[in-house]
Amino acid sequence: MTERGRARTETVQGLEVRFASGPTRSASIQSGLNLHLTVVPKSLAQTVLAAVGLFTPLELGDAEFDALFYVRARDPGAARRALTPEVRASLLTMAGLMDLQCVEDEFRFTLPDGEVDAGAALQLVLRTVHLMRDAIVE
């Protein structure tokens, strides 16, 4: 474990996890996917950018997932392989529990105060990252 100020970094299940300092229950995980993958909840800004042609999201053909998330990747085929039905289901579950985004292969999440067990949330994110890694290796 490495301490940086009050933030700390640990290796958990072979992945680097950086826990934010202070009262915020936040962490980030470097996935090592090397996909330049971004999966973020839809926002007004991205909707406007997409509407004027400045942002083209990758649609996966999963109505529930596509309605909630914008996906962008350098290699759309690799992103489709990584975002298996099991991974998409896990991301949908996490979206109901926490503020979650994957930006350039880094998973960042913040938990609401006291509502979600931090250890269980971390395990869910780690499991999802490992599922994605397994899907692109196969």
C-alpha positions as a Python dict, from the first residue, in 0.01 Angstrom:
ca = {
    (1, 'M'): (0, 0, 0),
    (2, 'T'): (126, 347, -91),
    (3, 'E'): (14, 661, 87),
    (4, 'R'): (-20, 985, -113),
    (5, 'G'): (-131, 1260, 120),
    (6, 'R'): (-433, 1097, 277),
    (7, 'A'): (-521, 897, -36),
    (8, 'R'): (-389, 544, -56),
    (9, 'T'): (-311, 301, -332),
    (10, 'E'): (-333, -77, -296),
    (11, 'T'): (-301, -372, -530),
    (12, 'V'): (-619, -579, -507),
    (13, 'Q'): (-668, -891, -717),
    (14, 'G'): (-375, -784, -933),
    (15, 'L'): (-521, -438, -1007),
    (16, 'E'): (-411, -99, -876),
    (17, 'V'): (-687, 62, -671),
    (18, 'R'): (-654, 422, -557),
    (19, 'F'): (-882, 521, -270),
    (20, 'A'): (-963, 892, -238),
    (21, 'S'): (-887, 1076, 81),
    (22, 'G'): (-1140, 1250, 298),
    (23, 'P'): (-1503, 1171, 367),
    (24, 'T'): (-1587, 1084, 4),
    (25, 'R'): (-1615, 712, -55),
    (26, 'S'): (-1443, 711, -393),
    (27, 'A'): (-1189, 494, -569),
    (28, 'S'): (-1039, 440, -911),
    (29, 'I'): (-906, 124, -1071),
    (30, 'Q'): (-659, 109, -1358),
    (31, 'S'): (-803, -173, -1568),
    (32, 'G'): (-502, -231, -1790),
    (33, 'L'): (-744, -299, -2079),
    (34, 'N'): (-556, -72, -2322),
    (35, 'L'): (-878, -21, -2522),
    (36, 'H'): (-904, 355, -2475),
    (37, 'L'): (-1255, 266, -2362),
    (38, 'T'): (-1494, 519, -2215),
    (39, 'V'): (-1829, 415, -2068),
    (40, 'V'): (-2015, 696, -1896),
    (41, 'P'): (-2375, 760, -1792),
    (42, 'K'): (-2562, 967, -2047),
    (43, 'S'): (-2566, 1337, -1971),
    (44, 'L'): (-2724, 1641, -2128),
    (45, 'A'): (-2385, 1761, -2256),
    (46, 'Q'): (-2311, 1434, -2437),
    (47, 'T'): (-2663, 1421, -2577),
    (48, 'V'): (-2619, 1770, -2724),
    (49, 'L'): (-2273, 1683, -2864),
    (50, 'A'): (-2415, 1367, -3023),
    (51, 'A'): (-2711, 1560, -3166),
    (52, 'V'): (-2481, 1808, -3345),
    (53, 'G'): (-2245, 1535, -3464),
    (54, 'L'): (-1948, 1615, -3237),
    (55, 'F'): (-1975, 1290, -3044),
    (56, 'T'): (-2065, 953, -3192),
    (57, 'P'): (-2143, 692, -2928),
    (58, 'L'): (-2095, 322, -2991),
    (59, 'E'): (-2432, 149, -2975),
    (60, 'L'): (-2422, -213, -2854),
    (61, 'G'): (-2776, -318, -2945),
    (62, 'D'): (-2874, -360, -2580),
    (63, 'A'): (-3168, -121, -2538),
    (64, 'E'): (-3141, -89, -2159),
    (65, 'F'): (-2763, -39, -2163),
    (66, 'D'): (-2763, 195, -2464),
    (67, 'A'): (-3034, 408, -2300),
    (68, 'L'): (-2821, 460, -1988),
    (69, 'F'): (-2459, 473, -2112),
    (70, 'Y'): (-2251, 638, -2380),
    (71, 'V'): (-1965, 420, -2504),
    (72, 'R'): (-1660, 532, -2699),
    (73, 'A'): (-1350, 330, -2790),
    (74, 'R'): (-1059, 351, -3028),
    (75, 'D'): (-1139, -6, -3144),
    (76, 'P'): (-1518, -57, -3149),
    (77, 'G'): (-1478, -432, -3215),
    (78, 'A'): (-1262, -478, -2905),
    (79, 'A'): (-1507, -269, -2702),
    (80, 'R'): (-1794, -492, -2816),
    (81, 'R'): (-1594, -802, -2716),
    (82, 'A'): (-1514, -651, -2374),
    (83, 'L'): (-1871, -536, -2307),
    (84, 'T'): (-2027, -881, -2299),
    (85, 'P'): (-2387, -927, -2184),
    (86, 'E'): (-2254, -1025, -1839),
    (87, 'V'): (-2037, -712, -1820),
    (88, 'R'): (-2323, -488, -1935),
    (89, 'A'): (-2554, -642, -1672),
    (90, 'S'): (-2290, -578, -1406),
    (91, 'L'): (-2247, -216, -1519),
    (92, 'L'): (-2625, -167, -1508),
    (93, 'T'): (-2633, -308, -1153),
    (94, 'M'): (-2351, -78, -1047),
    (95, 'A'): (-2522, 225, -1202),
    (96, 'G'): (-2808, 171, -958),
    (97, 'L'): (-2571, 158, -660),
    (98, 'M'): (-2303, 420, -725),
    (99, 'D'): (-2175, 697, -946),
    (100, 'L'): (-1964, 499, -1193),
    (101, 'Q'): (-1771, 581, -1506),
    (102, 'C'): (-1491, 429, -1708),
    (103, 'V'): (-1275, 692, -1875),
    (104, 'E'): (-983, 582, -2091),
    (105, 'D'): (-980, 238, -1923),
    (106, 'E'): (-985, 376, -1566),
    (107, 'F'): (-1292, 282, -1361),
    (108, 'R'): (-1393, 556, -1117),
    (109, 'F'): (-1669, 519, -865),
    (110, 'T'): (-1820, 709, -574),
    (111, 'L'): (-2055, 553, -324),
    (112, 'P'): (-2345, 735, -162),
    (113, 'D'): (-2308, 794, 213),
    (114, 'G'): (-2374, 481, 414),
    (115, 'E'): (-2612, 318, 167),
    (116, 'V'): (-2379, 70, -5),
    (117, 'D'): (-2117, -157, 152),
    (118, 'A'): (-1782, -30, 22),
    (119, 'G'): (-1618, -374, 24),
    (120, 'A'): (-1902, -531, -175),
    (121, 'A'): (-1900, -242, -424),
    (122, 'L'): (-1524, -276, -475),
    (123, 'Q'): (-1561, -650, -535),
    (124, 'L'): (-1834, -587, -794),
    (125, 'V'): (-1616, -337, -983),
    (126, 'L'): (-1312, -567, -966),
    (127, 'R'): (-1519, -862, -1092),
    (128, 'T'): (-1644, -653, -1384),
    (129, 'V'): (-1291, -544, -1480),
    (130, 'H'): (-1173, -906, -1469),
    (131, 'L'): (-1469, -1018, -1684),
    (132, 'M'): (-1378, -753, -1941),
    (133, 'R'): (-1012, -854, -1938),
    (134, 'D'): (-1106, -1220, -1983),
    (135, 'A'): (-1338, -1134, -2274),
    (136, 'I'): (-1071, -953, -2473),
    (137, 'V'): (-806, -1219, -2406),
    (138, 'E'): (-1019, -1506, -2536),
}
